[in-house]
Amino acid sequence: MIRVYYNGHLDVSTKKIYDWLHLYKIKFEIINEKNITKNIVKKMLSLSDYGFSEILVNKKASTGLNKTIYSKYKIDNLSTEELIQLILVYPSLLRSPIIYDDKKILVGCDRYELRRFLAD
């Protein structure tokens, strides 16, 4: 099953993902800030080649709440468990959209890369 995480508001990138999945009649589950869990974050990390740096909003590009979070917490010094707990409290730290299944992950909206999720 393909899962799509988005950060709570339906932006252009997420809409493109939904449209593409509907076009190819691919079933998917929506995950948002309200139903993110520790297991979901761990699954994303297990599929990521670059760990937290791939799934978290870029510190330098952060604005608003995320900028405050980055300045308040020394994220580089947190353990994996502490950072996962921080994400659960502040899910806006996750980039959006994040698409994944049991074997692969895609962060962002790249239509060419989305092809990876067509039936093997």
C-alpha positions as CSV (number, residue, x, y, z in Angstrom):
1,M,0.0,0.0,0.0
2,I,1.3,3.4,-0.9
3,R,1.1,6.1,1.8
4,V,1.2,9.8,1.3
5,Y,2.2,12.1,4.1
6,Y,1.3,15.8,3.8
7,N,1.7,18.6,6.3
8,G,-2.0,19.5,6.8
9,H,-2.7,21.8,3.9
10,L,-3.3,20.6,0.3
11,D,-0.6,22.3,-1.6
12,V,0.1,22.1,-5.4
13,S,2.7,19.3,-5.0
14,T,0.4,17.1,-2.9
15,K,-2.5,17.7,-5.4
16,K,-0.2,16.6,-8.2
17,I,0.6,13.4,-6.3
18,Y,-3.1,12.7,-5.7
19,D,-4.0,13.4,-9.3
20,W,-1.2,11.1,-10.5
21,L,-2.2,8.3,-8.2
22,H,-5.9,8.6,-9.3
23,L,-4.8,8.7,-12.9
24,Y,-3.1,5.3,-12.6
25,K,-5.8,4.0,-10.3
26,I,-3.3,3.3,-7.5
27,K,-4.8,2.9,-4.0
28,F,-3.2,5.0,-1.3
29,E,-3.6,6.0,2.3
30,I,-3.3,9.6,3.4
31,I,-1.3,10.4,6.5
32,N,-1.3,13.9,7.9
33,E,-0.2,15.7,11.0
34,K,-3.2,14.3,13.0
35,N,-2.4,10.6,12.4
36,I,1.4,10.5,12.2
37,T,2.9,7.9,14.6
38,K,6.3,6.8,15.8
39,N,6.1,3.7,13.6
40,I,5.4,5.8,10.5
41,V,8.4,8.1,11.1
42,K,10.6,5.0,11.7
43,K,9.3,3.4,8.5
44,M,10.2,6.6,6.6
45,L,13.7,6.7,8.1
46,S,14.2,3.0,7.3
47,L,13.5,3.7,3.6
48,S,15.5,6.9,3.4
49,D,19.1,6.9,2.1
50,Y,19.9,10.1,4.0
51,G,17.9,9.7,7.2
52,F,16.5,12.8,8.9
53,S,18.2,15.1,6.5
54,E,16.0,13.7,3.7
55,I,12.7,13.9,5.5
56,L,13.1,17.0,7.6
57,V,12.5,20.6,6.4
58,N,15.8,22.2,5.6
59,K,17.0,24.2,8.6
60,K,18.3,27.1,6.5
61,A,15.0,27.4,4.6
62,S,12.8,27.1,7.7
63,T,10.4,29.9,8.5
64,G,7.8,30.6,11.1
65,L,7.3,27.8,13.6
66,N,10.0,25.5,12.1
67,K,12.5,28.3,12.4
68,T,11.6,28.7,16.1
69,I,11.8,24.9,16.7
70,Y,15.3,24.8,15.1
71,S,16.5,27.7,17.2
72,K,15.0,26.3,20.4
73,Y,16.2,22.7,20.1
74,K,19.7,21.6,19.1
75,I,18.4,19.1,16.6
76,D,21.9,17.9,15.6
77,N,22.5,16.9,19.2
78,L,19.3,14.9,19.7
79,S,19.2,11.1,19.7
80,T,17.1,9.3,17.1
81,E,14.4,8.7,19.7
82,E,14.4,12.3,20.8
83,L,14.1,13.6,17.3
84,I,11.3,11.2,16.5
85,Q,9.4,12.5,19.6
86,L,10.1,16.1,18.5
87,I,8.6,15.3,15.0
88,L,5.5,13.8,16.7
89,V,5.0,17.0,18.7
90,Y,5.9,19.2,15.7
91,P,5.0,17.3,12.5
92,S,5.5,20.4,10.4
93,L,9.2,19.5,10.7
94,L,8.6,16.8,8.1
95,R,8.9,17.8,4.4
96,S,5.8,17.4,2.4
97,P,4.7,15.4,0.5
98,I,6.4,12.2,1.4
99,I,5.3,9.1,-0.6
100,Y,6.3,5.6,0.5
101,D,5.4,2.0,0.4
102,D,7.1,-1.1,1.8
103,K,10.3,-0.7,-0.3
104,K,10.7,2.9,-1.5
105,I,10.3,6.5,-0.5
106,L,10.0,9.7,-2.5
107,V,10.2,13.1,-0.8
108,G,8.6,15.9,-2.8
109,C,6.8,15.8,-6.1
110,D,8.8,14.5,-9.1
111,R,6.4,12.9,-11.6
112,Y,9.3,11.0,-13.2
113,E,10.3,9.5,-9.8
114,L,6.7,8.7,-9.1
115,R,6.9,6.0,-11.7
116,R,8.8,3.9,-9.2
117,F,5.4,3.3,-7.5
118,L,3.8,1.7,-10.6
119,A,3.4,-2.1,-10.2
120,D,6.7,-3.9,-10.3
